[in-house]
């Protein structure tokens, strides 16, 4: 188990025995939008991406961030048609109270 999870949960008085983790995957899927269009939607409506662009705009790097996101989306796209299907793996943390 990742040490930072134990540390953060420990700060809330949760013992390691009550913590479990598993890797899971969600997908960013759109049957109609291409990866570049999905990137634009995330920029306008998905909180973490919105915050990243706010920071990039203050440093004059918004266009660089945009091109990198489009490139990444195109590389990760698993769709077999004109749409988008991008897997996003994350760590699910469950705590028994």
N, CA, C and O atoms as CSV, one atom per row, in Angstrom:
chain,resi,resn,atom,element,x,y,z
A,1,UNK,N,N,0.845,-1.176,0.000
A,1,UNK,CA,C,0.000,0.000,0.000
A,1,UNK,C,C,0.892,1.241,0.000
A,1,UNK,O,O,1.962,1.250,0.607
A,2,UNK,N,N,0.438,2.278,-0.684
A,2,UNK,CA,C,1.231,3.496,-0.779
A,2,UNK,C,C,1.369,4.176,0.582
A,2,UNK,O,O,0.397,4.335,1.320
A,3,UNK,N,N,2.587,4.567,0.888
A,3,UNK,CA,C,2.877,5.167,2.194
A,3,UNK,C,C,2.100,6.458,2.415
A,3,UNK,O,O,1.675,6.735,3.537
A,4,UNK,N,N,1.909,7.251,1.367
A,4,UNK,CA,C,1.207,8.523,1.561
A,4,UNK,C,C,-0.270,8.304,1.920
A,4,UNK,O,O,-0.864,9.144,2.595
A,5,UNK,N,N,-0.866,7.195,1.481
A,5,UNK,CA,C,-2.254,6.900,1.853
A,5,UNK,C,C,-2.321,6.565,3.334
A,5,UNK,O,O,-3.197,7.053,4.047
A,6,UNK,N,N,-1.402,5.737,3.794
A,6,UNK,CA,C,-1.356,5.385,5.215
A,6,UNK,C,C,-1.121,6.638,6.054
A,6,UNK,O,O,-1.742,6.817,7.103
A,7,UNK,N,N,-0.229,7.495,5.591
A,7,UNK,CA,C,0.076,8.724,6.321
A,7,UNK,C,C,-1.143,9.636,6.413
A,7,UNK,O,O,-1.466,10.142,7.488
A,8,UNK,N,N,-1.815,9.845,5.289
A,8,UNK,CA,C,-2.990,10.735,5.289
A,8,UNK,C,C,-4.130,10.169,6.123
A,8,UNK,O,O,-4.772,10.897,6.880
A,9,UNK,N,N,-4.379,8.882,5.986
A,9,UNK,CA,C,-5.455,8.263,6.767
A,9,UNK,C,C,-5.080,8.227,8.247
A,9,UNK,O,O,-5.935,8.424,9.110
A,10,UNK,N,N,-3.823,7.979,8.536
A,10,UNK,CA,C,-3.350,7.979,9.917
A,10,UNK,C,C,-3.553,9.330,10.577
A,10,UNK,O,O,-3.819,9.406,11.777
A,11,UNK,N,N,-3.427,10.399,9.797
A,11,UNK,CA,C,-3.654,11.743,10.332
A,11,UNK,C,C,-5.104,11.926,10.764
A,11,UNK,O,O,-5.416,12.795,11.578
A,12,UNK,N,N,-5.993,11.090,10.204
A,12,UNK,CA,C,-7.413,11.127,10.594
A,12,UNK,C,C,-7.736,9.990,11.554
A,12,UNK,O,O,-8.904,9.649,11.737
A,13,UNK,N,N,-6.726,9.407,12.164
A,13,UNK,CA,C,-6.848,8.335,13.145
A,13,UNK,C,C,-7.475,7.060,12.574
A,13,UNK,O,O,-8.238,6.375,13.255
A,14,UNK,N,N,-7.146,6.753,11.324
A,14,UNK,CA,C,-7.606,5.511,10.703
A,14,UNK,C,C,-6.431,4.544,10.687
A,14,UNK,O,O,-5.363,4.873,10.169
A,15,UNK,N,N,-6.617,3.357,11.249
A,15,UNK,CA,C,-5.527,2.380,11.292
A,15,UNK,C,C,-5.363,1.702,9.928
A,15,UNK,O,O,-6.313,1.600,9.151
A,16,UNK,N,N,-4.170,1.254,9.663
A,16,UNK,CA,C,-3.836,0.639,8.382
A,16,UNK,C,C,-4.716,-0.578,8.088
A,16,UNK,O,O,-5.022,-0.852,6.928
A,17,UNK,N,N,-5.117,-1.298,9.114
A,17,UNK,CA,C,-5.940,-2.500,8.928
A,17,UNK,C,C,-7.314,-2.178,8.355
A,17,UNK,O,O,-7.966,-3.062,7.799
A,18,UNK,N,N,-7.765,-0.943,8.476
A,18,UNK,CA,C,-9.085,-0.550,7.985
A,18,UNK,C,C,-9.036,0.066,6.586
A,18,UNK,O,O,-10.052,0.534,6.071
A,19,UNK,N,N,-7.856,0.062,5.980
A,19,UNK,CA,C,-7.675,0.669,4.663
A,19,UNK,C,C,-7.438,-0.427,3.633
A,19,UNK,O,O,-6.618,-1.321,3.843
A,20,UNK,N,N,-8.147,-0.354,2.542
A,20,UNK,CA,C,-7.859,-1.253,1.415
A,20,UNK,C,C,-7.808,-0.433,0.139
A,20,UNK,O,O,-8.465,0.601,0.022
A,21,UNK,N,N,-7.026,-0.906,-0.808
A,21,UNK,CA,C,-6.888,-0.207,-2.080
A,21,UNK,C,C,-7.026,-1.187,-3.233
A,21,UNK,O,O,-6.758,-2.381,-3.094
A,22,UNK,N,N,-7.444,-0.664,-4.362
A,22,UNK,CA,C,-7.482,-1.457,-5.595
A,22,UNK,C,C,-7.395,-0.499,-6.779
A,22,UNK,O,O,-7.875,0.633,-6.718
A,23,UNK,N,N,-6.789,-0.963,-7.831
A,23,UNK,CA,C,-6.711,-0.158,-9.048
A,23,UNK,C,C,-8.006,-0.350,-9.824
A,23,UNK,O,O,-8.541,-1.456,-9.902
A,24,UNK,N,N,-8.495,0.733,-10.391
A,24,UNK,CA,C,-9.727,0.683,-11.173
A,24,UNK,C,C,-9.551,1.581,-12.390
A,24,UNK,O,O,-8.635,2.401,-12.439
A,25,UNK,N,N,-10.421,1.423,-13.355
A,25,UNK,CA,C,-10.323,2.214,-14.579
A,25,UNK,C,C,-11.691,2.777,-14.933
A,25,UNK,O,O,-12.689,2.055,-14.939
A,26,UNK,N,N,-11.727,4.049,-15.224
A,26,UNK,CA,C,-12.919,4.654,-15.805
A,26,UNK,C,C,-12.526,5.078,-17.222
A,26,UNK,O,O,-11.341,5.097,-17.556
A,27,UNK,N,N,-13.485,5.408,-18.031
A,27,UNK,CA,C,-13.192,5.797,-19.409
A,27,UNK,C,C,-13.837,7.133,-19.729
A,27,UNK,O,O,-14.973,7.410,-19.345
A,28,UNK,N,N,-13.089,7.943,-20.435
A,28,UNK,CA,C,-13.638,9.141,-21.041
A,28,UNK,C,C,-14.095,8.701,-22.426
A,28,UNK,O,O,-13.274,8.424,-23.300
A,29,UNK,N,N,-15.421,8.638,-22.620
A,29,UNK,CA,C,-15.967,8.083,-23.854
A,29,UNK,C,C,-16.896,9.094,-24.511
A,29,UNK,O,O,-17.717,9.733,-23.853
A,30,UNK,N,N,-16.749,9.217,-25.796
A,30,UNK,CA,C,-17.678,9.991,-26.613
A,30,UNK,C,C,-17.733,9.353,-27.984
A,30,UNK,O,O,-16.710,9.205,-28.652
A,31,UNK,N,N,-18.922,8.979,-28.399
A,31,UNK,CA,C,-19.077,8.351,-29.707
A,31,UNK,C,C,-18.940,9.365,-30.831
A,31,UNK,O,O,-18.691,8.995,-31.979
A,32,UNK,N,N,-19.103,10.655,-30.502
A,32,UNK,CA,C,-19.158,11.668,-31.555
A,32,UNK,C,C,-17.964,12.617,-31.582
A,32,UNK,O,O,-17.624,13.154,-32.635
A,33,UNK,N,N,-17.327,12.827,-30.431
A,33,UNK,CA,C,-16.204,13.758,-30.390
A,33,UNK,C,C,-14.881,13.035,-30.594
A,33,UNK,O,O,-14.650,11.953,-30.053
A,34,UNK,N,N,-14.036,13.649,-31.374
A,34,UNK,CA,C,-12.664,13.159,-31.541
A,34,UNK,C,C,-11.858,13.575,-30.317
A,34,UNK,O,O,-12.306,14.417,-29.539
A,35,UNK,N,N,-10.671,12.992,-30.137
A,35,UNK,CA,C,-9.859,13.350,-28.964
A,35,UNK,C,C,-9.621,14.853,-28.815
A,35,UNK,O,O,-9.643,15.369,-27.697
A,36,UNK,N,N,-9.398,15.549,-29.902
A,36,UNK,CA,C,-9.160,17.002,-29.805
A,36,UNK,C,C,-10.406,17.732,-29.322
A,36,UNK,O,O,-10.301,18.710,-28.582
A,37,UNK,N,N,-11.577,17.272,-29.730
A,37,UNK,CA,C,-12.819,17.896,-29.282
A,37,UNK,C,C,-13.090,17.568,-27.818
A,37,UNK,O,O,-13.561,18.423,-27.068
A,38,UNK,N,N,-12.799,16.346,-27.409
A,38,UNK,CA,C,-12.981,15.969,-26.013
A,38,UNK,C,C,-12.049,16.783,-25.122
A,38,UNK,O,O,-12.434,17.188,-24.025
A,39,UNK,N,N,-10.839,17.022,-25.583
A,39,UNK,CA,C,-9.886,17.835,-24.839
A,39,UNK,C,C,-10.460,19.232,-24.604
A,39,UNK,O,O,-10.312,19.790,-23.517
A,40,UNK,N,N,-11.105,19.791,-25.611
A,40,UNK,CA,C,-11.717,21.112,-25.483
A,40,UNK,C,C,-12.868,21.086,-24.477
A,40,UNK,O,O,-13.025,22.023,-23.694
A,41,UNK,N,N,-13.670,20.027,-24.491
A,41,UNK,CA,C,-14.769,19.902,-23.523
A,41,UNK,C,C,-14.229,19.824,-22.095
A,41,UNK,O,O,-14.767,20.459,-21.189
A,42,UNK,N,N,-13.163,19.044,-21.898
A,42,UNK,CA,C,-12.556,18.943,-20.567
A,42,UNK,C,C,-12.022,20.299,-20.119
A,42,UNK,O,O,-12.122,20.655,-18.945
A,43,UNK,N,N,-11.464,21.042,-21.047
A,43,UNK,CA,C,-10.925,22.368,-20.739
A,43,UNK,C,C,-12.032,23.305,-20.250
A,43,UNK,O,O,-11.795,24.144,-19.381
A,44,UNK,N,N,-13.217,23.166,-20.795
A,44,UNK,CA,C,-14.320,24.062,-20.443
A,44,UNK,C,C,-15.160,23.590,-19.271
A,44,UNK,O,O,-15.748,24.413,-18.569
A,45,UNK,N,N,-15.232,22.253,-19.037
A,45,UNK,CA,C,-16.213,21.772,-18.079
A,45,UNK,C,C,-15.696,20.828,-16.991
A,45,UNK,O,O,-16.431,20.547,-16.044
A,46,UNK,N,N,-14.465,20.330,-17.088
A,46,UNK,CA,C,-13.942,19.365,-16.116
A,46,UNK,C,C,-12.992,20.086,-15.176
A,46,UNK,O,O,-11.937,20.562,-15.593
A,47,UNK,N,N,-13.370,20.164,-13.904
A,47,UNK,CA,C,-12.662,20.970,-12.913
A,47,UNK,C,C,-11.147,20.878,-12.908
A,47,UNK,O,O,-10.488,21.913,-12.996
A,48,UNK,N,N,-10.553,19.676,-12.808
A,48,UNK,CA,C,-9.087,19.607,-12.788
A,48,UNK,C,C,-8.431,20.189,-14.043
A,48,UNK,O,O,-7.387,20.836,-13.965
A,49,UNK,N,N,-9.053,19.953,-15.191
A,49,UNK,CA,C,-8.493,20.497,-16.438
A,49,UNK,C,C,-8.682,22.004,-16.488
A,49,UNK,O,O,-7.803,22.725,-16.961
A,50,UNK,N,N,-9.819,22.484,-16.006
A,50,UNK,CA,C,-10.058,23.928,-15.953
A,50,UNK,C,C,-8.990,24.609,-15.105
A,50,UNK,O,O,-8.449,25.645,-15.490
A,51,UNK,N,N,-8.687,24.016,-13.941
A,51,UNK,CA,C,-7.670,24.594,-13.051
A,51,UNK,C,C,-6.284,24.576,-13.703
A,51,UNK,O,O,-5.514,25.527,-13.568
A,52,UNK,N,N,-5.982,23.498,-14.402
A,52,UNK,CA,C,-4.680,23.419,-15.079
A,52,UNK,C,C,-4.557,24.532,-16.119
A,52,UNK,O,O,-3.498,25.145,-16.252
A,53,UNK,N,N,-5.631,24.792,-16.852
A,53,UNK,CA,C,-5.581,25.859,-17.856
A,53,UNK,C,C,-5.520,27.237,-17.227
A,53,UNK,O,O,-4.869,28.131,-17.768
A,54,UNK,N,N,-6.185,27.428,-16.094
A,54,UNK,CA,C,-6.072,28.709,-15.398
A,54,UNK,C,C,-4.617,28.986,-15.046
A,54,UNK,O,O,-4.122,30.095,-15.250
A,55,UNK,N,N,-3.934,27.972,-14.514
A,55,UNK,CA,C,-2.524,28.140,-14.150
A,55,UNK,C,C,-1.669,28.351,-15.392
A,55,UNK,O,O,-0.760,29.181,-15.384
A,56,UNK,N,N,-1.951,27.612,-16.456
A,56,UNK,CA,C,-1.160,27.733,-17.685
A,56,UNK,C,C,-1.350,29.102,-18.336
A,56,UNK,O,O,-0.416,29.655,-18.916
A,57,UNK,N,N,-2.543,29.633,-18.238
A,57,UNK,CA,C,-2.802,30.953,-18.829
A,57,UNK,C,C,-2.012,32.041,-18.114
A,57,UNK,O,O,-1.535,32.979,-18.753
A,58,UNK,N,N,-1.869,31.930,-16.798
A,58,UNK,CA,C,-1.128,32.963,-16.066
A,58,UNK,C,C,0.355,32.936,-16.407
A,58,UNK,O,O,1.044,33.949,-16.285
A,59,UNK,N,N,0.845,31.781,-16.834
A,59,UNK,CA,C,2.268,31.701,-17.200
A,59,UNK,C,C,2.471,31.735,-18.712
A,59,UNK,O,O,3.588,31.552,-19.195
A,60,UNK,N,N,1.387,31.971,-19.463
A,60,UNK,CA,C,1.504,32.068,-20.918
A,60,UNK,C,C,1.738,30.730,-21.605
A,60,UNK,O,O,2.295,30.690,-22.701
A,61,UNK,N,N,1.321,29.636,-20.978
A,61,UNK,CA,C,1.603,28.316,-21.550
A,61,UNK,C,C,0.327,27.533,-21.890
A,61,UNK,O,O,0.368,26.309,-22.015
A,62,UNK,N,N,-0.790,28.227,-22.038
A,62,UNK,CA,C,-2.061,27.548,-22.292
A,62,UNK,C,C,-2.044,26.800,-23.624
A,62,UNK,O,O,-2.557,25.684,-23.709
A,63,UNK,N,N,-1.470,27.393,-24.650
A,63,UNK,CA,C,-1.434,26.716,-25.956
A,63,UNK,C,C,-0.558,25.466,-25.908
A,63,UNK,O,O,-0.883,24.451,-26.524
A,64,UNK,N,N,0.546,25.542,-25.178
A,64,UNK,CA,C,1.409,24.364,-25.018
A,64,UNK,C,C,0.656,23.246,-24.298
A,64,UNK,O,O,0.726,22.085,-24.703
A,65,UNK,N,N,-0.061,23.594,-23.230
A,65,UNK,CA,C,-0.848,22.605,-22.503
A,65,UNK,C,C,-1.912,21.998,-23.409
A,65,UNK,O,O,-2.114,20.784,-23.408
A,66,UNK,N,N,-2.582,22.830,-24.170
A,66,UNK,CA,C,-3.618,22.345,-25.079
A,66,UNK,C,C,-3.057,21.353,-26.086
A,66,UNK,O,O,-3.640,20.290,-26.294
A,67,UNK,N,N,-1.942,21.681,-26.709
A,67,UNK,CA,C,-1.372,20.781,-27.714
A,67,UNK,C,C,-0.885,19.480,-27.080
A,67,UNK,O,O,-0.987,18.416,-27.690
A,68,UNK,N,N,-0.360,19.561,-25.869
A,68,UNK,CA,C,0.084,18.338,-25.186
A,68,UNK,C,C,-1.106,17.447,-24.818
A,68,UNK,O,O,-1.027,16.224,-24.941
A,69,UNK,N,N,-2.200,18.054,-24.371
A,69,UNK,CA,C,-3.391,17.266,-24.029
A,69,UNK,C,C,-3.991,16.597,-25.259
A,69,UNK,O,O,-4.407,15.440,-25.200
A,70,UNK,N,N,-4.035,17.318,-26.363
A,70,UNK,CA,C,-4.567,16.732,-27.599
A,70,UNK,C,C,-3.679,15.571,-28.045
A,70,UNK,O,O,-4.180,14.513,-28.423
A,71,UNK,N,N,-2.373,15.769,-28.002
A,71,UNK,CA,C,-1.449,14.705,-28.389
A,71,UNK,C,C,-1.627,13.477,-27.486
A,71,UNK,O,O,-1.684,12.348,-27.974
A,72,UNK,N,N,-1.712,13.698,-26.186
A,72,UNK,CA,C,-1.899,12.593,-25.246
A,72,UNK,C,C,-3.226,11.880,-25.504
A,72,UNK,O,O,-3.286,10.651,-25.506
A,73,UNK,N,N,-4.279,12.652,-25.720
A,73,UNK,CA,C,-5.594,12.054,-25.982
A,73,UNK,C,C,-5.564,11.207,-27.252
A,73,UNK,O,O,-6.158,10.130,-27.295
A,74,UNK,N,N,-4.886,11.681,-28.263
A,74,UNK,CA,C,-4.798,10.921,-29.519
A,74,UNK,C,C,-3.986,9.642,-29.317
A,74,UNK,O,O,-4.329,8.597,-29.869
A,75,UNK,N,N,-2.919,9.720,-28.535
A,75,UNK,CA,C,-2.088,8.543,-28.274
A,75,UNK,C,C,-2.822,7.498,-27.441
A,75,UNK,O,O,-2.632,6.299,-27.646
A,76,UNK,N,N,-3.654,7.937,-26.512
A,76,UNK,CA,C,-4.338,7.025,-25.598
A,76,UNK,C,C,-5.697,6.540,-26.114
A,76,UNK,O,O,-6.295,5.630,-25.539
A,77,UNK,N,N,-6.169,7.139,-27.176
A,77,UNK,CA,C,-7.495,6.805,-27.698
A,77,UNK,C,C,-7.550,5.357,-28.179
A,77,UNK,O,O,-6.730,4.932,-28.992
A,78,UNK,N,N,-8.525,4.607,-27.666
A,78,UNK,CA,C,-8.704,3.209,-28.057
A,78,UNK,C,C,-9.962,3.007,-28.901
A,78,UNK,O,O,-10.362,1.872,-29.157
A,79,UNK,N,N,-10.573,4.085,-29.323
A,79,UNK,CA,C,-11.787,3.983,-30.130
A,79,UNK,C,C,-11.451,3.396,-31.500
A,79,UNK,O,O,-10.391,3.669,-32.063
A,80,UNK,N,N,-12.351,2.604,-32.014
A,80,UNK,CA,C,-12.149,1.999,-33.335
A,80,UNK,C,C,-12.941,2.729,-34.410
A,80,UNK,O,O,-12.977,2.291,-35.559
A,81,UNK,N,N,-13.575,3.838,-34.046
A,81,UNK,CA,C,-14.300,4.627,-35.046
A,81,UNK,C,C,-13.865,6.085,-34.923
A,81,UNK,O,O,-12.732,6.355,-34.524
A,82,UNK,N,N,-14.723,7.005,-35.249
A,82,UNK,CA,C,-14.378,8.435,-35.220
A,82,UNK,C,C,-14.442,9.043,-33.819
A,82,UNK,O,O,-14.096,10.210,-33.635
A,83,UNK,N,N,-14.880,8.268,-32.842
A,83,UNK,CA,C,-15.068,8.802,-31.494
A,83,UNK,C,C,-13.831,8.696,-30.620
A,83,UNK,O,O,-12.703,8.593,-31.102
A,84,UNK,N,N,-14.079,8.726,-29.330
A,84,UNK,CA,C,-13.005,8.702,-28.340
A,84,UNK,C,C,-13.337,7.705,-27.237
A,84,UNK,O,O,-14.472,7.644,-26.766
A,85,UNK,N,N,-12.349,6.934,-26.833
A,85,UNK,CA,C,-12.448,6.042,-25.679
A,85,UNK,C,C,-11.069,5.987,-25.037
A,85,UNK,O,O,-10.177,5.279,-25.504
A,86,UNK,N,N,-10.912,6.746,-23.964
A,86,UNK,CA,C,-9.614,6.868,-23.307
A,86,UNK,C,C,-9.711,6.305,-21.891
A,86,UNK,O,O,-10.489,6.808,-21.081
A,87,UNK,N,N,-8.929,5.267,-21.581
A,87,UNK,CA,C,-8.960,4.715,-20.223
A,87,UNK,C,C,-8.184,5.606,-19.249
A,87,UNK,O,O,-7.162,6.198,-19.595
A,88,UNK,N,N,-8.699,5.680,-18.037
A,88,UNK,CA,C,-8.026,6.438,-16.980
A,88,UNK,C,C,-7.980,5.554,-15.735
A,88,UNK,O,O,-9.004,5.319,-15.094
A,89,UNK,N,N,-6.798,5.071,-15.404
A,89,UNK,CA,C,-6.635,4.197,-14.247
A,89,UNK,C,C,-6.392,5.039,-13.002
A,89,UNK,O,O,-5.651,6.022,-13.032
A,90,UNK,N,N,-7.024,4.638,-11.916
A,90,UNK,CA,C,-6.871,5.360,-10.659
A,90,UNK,C,C,-6.835,4.369,-9.503
A,90,UNK,O,O,-7.166,3.194,-9.666
A,91,UNK,N,N,-6.438,4.846,-8.359
A,91,UNK,CA,C,-6.371,4.018,-7.160
A,91,UNK,C,C,-7.614,4.290,-6.313
A,91,UNK,O,O,-7.843,5.411,-5.859
A,92,UNK,N,N,-8.409,3.239,-6.113
A,92,UNK,CA,C,-9.601,3.342,-5.269
A,92,UNK,C,C,-9.181,3.015,-3.833
A,92,UNK,O,O,-8.586,1.968,-3.577
A,93,UNK,N,N,-9.494,3.907,-2.911
A,93,UNK,CA,C,-9.155,3.722,-1.506
A,93,UNK,C,C,-10.460,3.556,-0.731
A,93,UNK,O,O,-11.350,4.403,-0.815
A,94,UNK,N,N,-10.569,2.473,0.017
A,94,UNK,CA,C,-11.758,2.197,0.812
A,94,UNK,C,C,-11.342,2.128,2.278
A,94,UNK,O,O,-10.350,1.488,2.628
A,95,UNK,N,N,-12.114,2.795,3.125
A,95,UNK,CA,C,-11.826,2.805,4.559
A,95,UNK,C,C,-13.046,2.280,5.303
A,95,UNK,O,O,-14.164,2.757,5.107
A,96,UNK,N,N,-12.814,1.296,6.155
A,96,UNK,CA,C,-13.881,0.760,6.995
A,96,UNK,C,C,-13.941,1.562,8.276
A,96,UNK,O,O,-12.939,1.710,8.975
A,97,UNK,N,N,-15.099,2.072,8.577
A,97,UNK,CA,C,-15.260,2.861,9.814
A,97,UNK,C,C,-16.036,2.099,10.857
A,97,UNK,O,O,-16.263,2.610,11.954
